[in-house]
Amino acid sequence: MQDVLAGAWQSLAGEPLPAVSLTGDESVLPGHFRVPAMASASIAAATLSAGELLRLRGIDPGTVSVDTRHAAAAFRSEQLLRIDGEPGPSPWGRIAGDYRAADGWIKLHCNTTRHEAAVCWALGVPATREAVTKAVAGKTTAEVESAVVTAGGAAALMRSREDWLAHPQGQAVAELPLVELNRIGDAPKRTLFDSDRPMGGVRVLELTHVLAGPVAGRVLAAHGANVLHVGAAHLPRIPVLTMDTGQGKRSAFIALDTEGGRAKLKKLIARADVLLQTFRPGALARIGFGPEQLAELRPGLVVADVSAYGWTGPWARRRGFDSLVQMSSGIAEEYATDAPAPLPAQALDHATGWLTAAAIMTAIRRTVTDGGTWHARLSLAGTGRWLDSLGRKDPEPSEVDYTDLMETVDSDFGRMTRVRMAGELPGAQPHWDHPTHQPGADTAVWSPVVPQPVS
């Protein structure tokens, strides 16, 4: 696992790997893919990045440590979440899932009403599993995928690894780094606000949805960032993911489809240090918030973009989610028997989220040492390519008990039992200052920063 981490750290920071302790084995999750190694490495990368910010503040970070069991729990956090002792509502829509077509399998991602409607329109059927099953069975996977995507929905046919590597988008992803971090503008060197936490005083504006982006914001909040998640009242949300990933953040609504909403967003960006967003490539640029425009609006900003299939190639703007990328890239097919064989967690989402947080903290460090405006880009498909490169493991798991890794807090949703923040950082142990807020419960303004003593 040390070698896995070293490769990720090189892509991220381009520096020698700091001292780190990785413990445990890879039997904590089932399956052939090395998800535990990827989980430990991505969590360690983020925690090391936080440690380097501490060092910059004159605080000894101590030796970062990550255990595979805690890493596995973190990657299954939405599955382990409990509200008043009960699991959260299922994130899957009523017709979402894998369907057998005339020539193979296809996954339909219908976890929002808009995507469900797109599937029904494309297939000409009502929103029942029976009707969708019958319609898909009479078509090829390519026909269904094309129809659903054209209708504005999200779908992916199950491809083999060989088919993906030969596909134009697979070839485009193969050319991308795991983490791209570039300076895109000039700005004076940043002075960090006095704090005994790595991201203390750093304002993070989060425009994200579903899982990868929200996980990144959750990690930053645990390391002391002032995170404001901005959504819109009319947009659908997946309740269990909102509850799980909103730890330590405030939540506000802004209607970006209005002139007043865009003006409000511009004011927030002008006082932000980080913009984390998961809109499809080019979507924010069309309303005046592309990377170059942001560099002019807020010199010294760190911009982090997360996409499904990368930022080049014919699928750069395609809607995509973890489960769809697994289908497209051969992960779900490699060990499939009677049906697709997904990973034991939404591992591409979680790993991309932790790596995005690491990239943001690395970029913040560079704004202090070098100045400038910085742009980070990551993708689920790129993370999937990294996982594929790690080889395979024994698929049989051991019995795993996560009880000691859970903590219970009072929240707006009830008594919440959640996975403790993973990644040990002795110099400033990560933690959330408050549980998840109800969506839109906060005002879309920056809260005042409360000075904290420097140890």
C-alpha positions in Angstrom: 0.0 0.0 0.0 3.0 2.3 0.5 3.7 2.1 -3.2 0.1 2.8 -4.1 0.2 6.0 -1.9 3.6 7.0 -3.3 2.3 7.0 -6.8 -0.8 9.0 -5.8 1.4 11.5 -3.9 3.7 12.0 -6.8 0.8 12.8 -9.1 -0.7 15.1 -6.5 2.3 17.0 -5.1 5.3 15.9 -7.1 7.3 15.7 -3.8 9.0 13.0 -1.7 6.4 11.2 0.4 6.3 12.4 4.1 6.4 10.0 7.0 3.2 7.9 7.1 2.0 4.7 8.7 -0.4 2.4 6.8 -1.8 -0.5 8.8 -4.2 -3.3 8.4 -4.7 -5.7 5.4 -7.0 -5.7 2.4 -9.4 -8.4 3.6 -11.7 -5.6 5.0 -13.7 -5.4 1.8 -14.8 -8.2 -0.6 -14.0 -8.3 -4.3 -11.0 -8.7 -6.5 -10.2 -5.0 -7.0 -7.8 -3.3 -4.5 -10.4 -0.9 -3.1 -8.9 -1.0 0.5 -5.5 0.0 -0.8 -7.0 2.8 -2.9 -9.1 3.9 0.1 -6.1 4.0 2.5 -3.9 5.8 -0.1 -6.5 8.5 -1.0 -7.3 9.1 2.7 -3.6 9.2 3.5 -3.0 11.7 0.7 -5.6 14.1 2.0 -4.3 13.7 5.6 -0.7 14.3 4.5 -1.8 17.4 2.6 -3.4 18.7 5.7 -0.2 17.9 7.6 1.9 19.9 5.2 -0.4 22.9 5.8 0.1 22.4 9.5 3.9 22.4 9.0 3.6 25.6 7.0 1.9 27.1 10.1 4.8 26.1 12.2 3.0 23.1 13.9 4.6 19.7 13.9 1.9 17.4 12.2 3.3 14.2 13.7 3.2 11.0 11.7 0.0 10.5 9.7 -1.6 7.1 10.0 -4.4 5.3 8.2 -5.8 1.8 9.0 -7.5 -0.1 6.2 -10.5 -1.0 8.4 -11.2 2.7 9.1 -10.6 3.5 5.4 -13.1 0.8 4.4 -15.7 2.3 6.8 -15.1 5.8 5.4 -15.7 4.5 1.9 -19.0 2.9 3.1 -20.1 5.9 5.2 -23.5 6.4 3.6 -24.2 2.7 4.0 -23.3 2.8 7.7 -25.1 6.0 8.6 -28.0 5.6 11.0 -30.7 8.1 12.0 -32.4 7.2 15.4 -30.9 3.7 15.0 -32.3 3.1 11.5 -30.6 3.1 8.1 -31.1 6.2 5.9 -33.5 6.0 3.0 -32.2 4.1 0.0 -30.4 6.4 -2.5 -31.7 4.3 -5.5 -34.7 5.4 -7.5 -37.7 3.0 -8.1 -36.6 2.0 -11.6 -32.9 2.5 -11.2 -30.7 -0.5 -11.7 -29.2 -3.1 -14.0 -31.3 -4.4 -16.9 -30.7 -7.2 -19.4 -31.0 -6.0 -23.0 -30.9 -8.1 -26.2 -27.1 -8.3 -26.2 -26.0 -7.6 -22.7 -26.4 -5.5 -19.6 -27.1 -1.8 -19.1 -27.4 0.3 -16.0 -30.1 3.1 -15.8 -29.3 5.8 -13.2 -32.7 7.1 -12.2 -32.1 8.5 -8.7 -33.8 11.9 -9.5 -37.2 12.5 -11.1 -35.6 14.2 -14.1 -33.4 11.2 -14.9 -36.3 8.9 -14.3 -38.5 10.9 -16.7 -35.7 10.9 -19.3 -35.6 7.0 -19.2 -39.4 6.8 -19.5 -39.5 9.3 -22.4 -36.6 7.5 -24.2 -38.2 4.1 -23.9 -41.8 5.2 -24.2 -42.9 3.5 -21.0 -44.4 4.4 -17.6 -42.1 4.4 -14.5 -42.5 0.8 -13.5 -39.8 -1.8 -13.3 -41.9 -4.2 -15.3 -42.4 -1.8 -18.2 -38.8 -0.8 -18.3 -37.6 -4.4 -18.1 -39.8 -5.4 -21.1 -38.7 -2.4 -23.2 -35.0 -2.8 -22.5 -35.1 -6.5 -23.3 -36.3 -5.8 -26.9 -33.4 -3.4 -27.7 -29.6 -3.6 -27.8 -27.6 -2.0 -25.0 -26.2 0.6 -27.5 -29.8 1.6 -28.5 -30.9 2.0 -24.9 -27.8 3.9 -23.9 -28.0 6.3 -26.9 -31.7 6.9 -26.4 -31.5 7.7 -22.7 -28.4 9.9 -23.0 -30.0 11.8 -25.9 -33.1 12.4 -23.7 -30.9 14.0 -21.0 -30.7 10.9 -18.8 -27.9 8.9 -17.4 -27.1 5.3 -18.5 -24.2 3.1 -19.3 -23.9 -0.3 -21.0 -21.6 -2.9 -19.6 -18.3 -2.8 -21.5 -15.3 -5.0 -21.1 -12.0 -3.6 -20.0 -10.6 -4.2 -23.5 -13.6 -2.4 -25.1 -13.1 0.6 -22.8 -9.4 0.8 -23.6 -10.2 0.8 -27.3 -13.0 3.3 -26.9 -12.2 7.0 -27.8 -13.2 8.1 -24.3 -11.2 5.3 -22.7 -8.2 6.4 -24.7 -8.7 10.1 -23.7 -8.9 9.1 -20.0 -5.7 7.1 -20.4 -3.8 10.3 -21.3 -5.0 12.2 -18.2 -3.1 12.4 -14.9 -4.8 11.1 -11.8 -4.7 14.7 -10.4 -4.1 17.7 -12.6 -3.0 20.9 -10.7 -2.0 24.0 -12.7 -1.4 27.6 -12.0 -3.8 29.6 -14.2 -3.3 33.2 -13.0 -1.1 35.6 -11.0 -1.8 36.7 -7.5 0.2 37.7 -4.4 1.3 35.1 -1.9 -1.5 34.2 0.5 -1.2 34.8 4.3 -3.0 32.2 6.3 -5.4 33.2 9.1 -4.0 32.2 12.5 -5.3 28.8 13.4 -4.2 25.5 15.0 -6.1 23.6 12.2 -4.8 23.0 8.7 -7.6 24.8 6.9 -8.6 27.2 9.6 -9.9 30.5 8.2 -10.0 29.1 4.6 -13.4 29.8 2.9 -14.6 27.0 0.7 -17.6 27.6 -1.6 -19.0 24.2 -2.6 -21.2 23.8 -5.7 -21.6 20.0 -5.7 -24.1 17.2 -5.7 -24.4 13.5 -5.1 -21.1 12.1 -3.6 -17.5 12.8 -4.9 -17.6 16.6 -4.5 -19.6 16.5 -1.2 -17.0 14.1 0.2 -14.2 16.5 -0.7 -16.0 19.3 1.1 -16.7 17.1 4.1 -12.9 16.3 4.4 -12.0 20.0 4.2 -14.6 20.9 6.9 -13.0 18.2 9.2 -9.6 20.0 8.8 -11.1 23.3 9.8 -12.3 24.9 6.6 -15.3 27.3 6.6 -17.4 25.3 4.0 -20.6 26.8 2.5 -22.5 24.3 0.3 -24.7 26.1 -2.2 -27.6 24.3 -3.9 -31.0 25.3 -5.2 -34.4 24.8 -3.7 -35.9 23.3 -6.8 -33.1 20.8 -7.5 -33.5 17.1 -6.4 -31.4 15.8 -3.6 -30.7 12.2 -2.3 -31.5 12.5 1.4 -29.1 9.8 2.7 -26.2 11.3 0.8 -27.1 14.8 2.0 -27.1 13.7 5.6 -23.9 11.8 5.3 -21.8 14.3 3.4 -23.0 17.5 5.0 -20.9 17.1 8.2 -19.3 20.4 9.3 -20.8 22.5 6.5 -23.4 25.2 6.2 -26.0 24.9 3.5 -27.7 27.7 1.5 -29.8 28.0 -1.6 -29.1 30.2 -4.6 -31.0 30.1 -7.9 -28.2 30.3 -10.5 -30.7 30.4 -13.3 -31.6 34.0 -12.3 -29.6 37.2 -12.7 -29.9 37.9 -9.0 -28.7 34.5 -8.1 -25.6 34.8 -10.3 -24.9 38.2 -8.7 -25.1 36.7 -5.3 -22.8 33.9 -6.3 -20.3 36.4 -7.7 -20.2 38.2 -4.3 -19.5 34.9 -2.5 -16.7 34.0 -4.9 -15.1 37.4 -4.5 -14.5 36.6 -0.8 -13.9 32.8 -1.2 -10.5 31.0 -1.1 -11.7 27.9 -2.8 -14.4 27.0 -5.3 -15.2 23.3 -5.4 -17.7 22.3 -8.2 -19.0 19.2 -9.9 -21.0 20.7 -12.8 -20.3 19.1 -16.1 -17.3 20.6 -17.9 -18.2 23.9 -19.5 -21.5 24.3 -17.6 -20.3 27.1 -15.2 -18.4 28.8 -18.0 -21.6 29.3 -19.9 -23.0 31.5 -17.1 -19.8 33.4 -16.5 -17.9 31.3 -14.0 -15.3 29.4 -16.0 -11.7 29.0 -14.6 -10.3 32.0 -16.5 -13.2 34.2 -15.5 -12.8 33.1 -11.9 -9.1 33.9 -12.0 -10.0 37.5 -13.0 -12.9 37.8 -10.5 -10.9 36.4 -7.5 -7.1 36.3 -8.0 -5.6 33.7 -5.7 -8.6 31.5 -5.8 -8.2 27.7 -5.9 -10.7 26.2 -8.3 -11.4 22.4 -8.2 -13.4 20.7 -10.9 -14.7 17.1 -10.6 -16.2 15.3 -13.6 -17.3 11.8 -14.5 -15.4 11.0 -17.6 -12.6 13.6 -17.7 -12.2 16.9 -19.4 -11.2 15.8 -22.9 -12.6 13.3 -25.4 -16.1 12.7 -26.8 -17.7 12.0 -23.4 -16.2 15.0 -21.6 -19.7 16.6 -21.1 -21.6 13.3 -20.6 -23.6 12.8 -17.4 -22.0 10.2 -15.3 -22.0 8.7 -11.8 -19.8 6.2 -10.0 -21.9 3.2 -10.9 -22.1 4.2 -14.5 -18.3 4.7 -14.8 -17.9 1.2 -13.3 -20.1 -0.2 -16.1 -18.4 1.8 -18.9 -14.8 1.1 -17.9 -15.0 -2.7 -17.5 -14.9 -2.8 -13.7 -18.5 -4.2 -13.4 -17.8 -6.7 -16.2 -14.5 -8.2 -15.2 -15.9 -10.6 -12.6 -19.5 -10.6 -13.7 -21.3 -13.9 -13.9 -25.1 -13.7 -14.0 -25.2 -9.9 -13.6 -22.7 -7.0 -13.4 -20.3 -7.2 -10.4 -20.0 -3.7 -8.9 -17.4 -2.7 -6.4 -18.2 -3.2 -2.7 -18.6 0.6 -2.2 -19.0 3.7 -4.3 -15.3 3.7 -4.3 -14.6 5.9 -7.3 -16.7 8.7 -5.8 -15.1 8.4 -2.4 -11.5 8.2 -3.6 -12.0 11.1 -6.0 -13.5 13.1 -3.2 -10.5 12.5 -0.8 -8.0 13.2 -3.7 -9.9 16.4 -4.5 -9.6 17.5 -1.0 -5.9 16.7 -1.1 -5.4 18.7 -4.3 -7.2 21.7 -2.8 -5.0 21.6 0.3 -1.9 21.3 -1.8 -3.0 24.2 -3.9 -3.7 26.3 -0.8 -0.2 25.6 0.3 1.2 26.7 -3.0 -0.8 30.0 -2.9 1.1 30.6 0.4 4.6 29.7 -0.9 4.3 30.8 -4.5 1.1 32.9 -4.9 -1.1 32.5 -8.0 -4.5 31.2 -8.9 -4.7 27.4 -9.1 -6.9 24.9 -10.9 -7.3 21.3 -10.0 -9.2 18.7 -12.1 -10.1 15.1 -11.3 -12.5 12.6 -12.7 -14.2 9.4 -11.6 -13.0 7.6 -14.8 -9.4 8.7 -14.0 -9.7 7.3 -10.5 -11.1 4.1 -12.0 -8.1 3.8 -14.3 -5.9 4.2 -11.2 -7.8 1.4 -9.4 -7.4 -0.8 -12.4 -3.6 -0.2 -12.4 -3.2 -1.5 -8.9 -3.7 -5.1 -9.8 -6.1 -7.6 -8.0 -6.4 -9.2 -4.6 -7.9 -12.2 -2.8 -11.7 -11.6 -3.0 -12.6 -13.2 0.3 -13.1 -10.7 3.2 -12.7 -11.3 6.9 -15.4 -10.5 9.4 -15.3 -6.7 10.0 -16.8 -4.9 12.9 -17.0 -1.1 12.5 -18.6 -0.3 15.9 -15.7 1.4 17.5 -15.3 3.6 14.4 -18.8 5.1 14.8 -19.9 8.1 16.8 -23.4 9.5 17.7 -24.4 13.1 17.6 -27.6 15.1 17.7 -28.5 16.5 14.3 -31.3 18.3 12.5 -32.4 14.9 11.2 -32.5 13.1 14.6 -29.9 11.1 16.5 -27.2 10.5 13.9 -24.7 7.7 14.1 -21.9 8.3 11.6 -18.4 7.0 10.8 -15.7 9.0 12.6 -13.4 11.1 10.4 -10.7 8.9 9.0 -7.0 9.7 8.9 -5.0 10.3 12.1 -3.1 13.6 12.2 -1.5 14.0 15.7 -0.8 17.7 15.3 -4.5 18.5 14.7 -6.9 15.6 14.7 -9.6 16.2 12.1 -13.2 16.6 13.4 -16.4 18.2 12.4 -17.6 21.3 14.4 -21.3 20.4 13.9 -23.5 17.8 12.2 -25.2 18.2 8.8 -27.6 21.1 8.5 -30.9 20.9 6.8 -30.5 21.8 3.1 -30.9 25.6 2.6 -31.0 26.2 6.4 -28.3 28.9 6.3 -27.9 32.3 4.7 -25.8 32.6 1.6 -23.2 34.8 3.2 -19.8 34.1 4.7 -19.9 33.5 8.5 -17.4 35.4 10.6 -14.1 33.6 11.3 -13.6 33.0 15.0 -9.9 33.3 15.9 -8.4 30.1 17.4 -5.2 30.0 19.5 -2.1 28.7 17.7 -0.5 25.9 19.7 
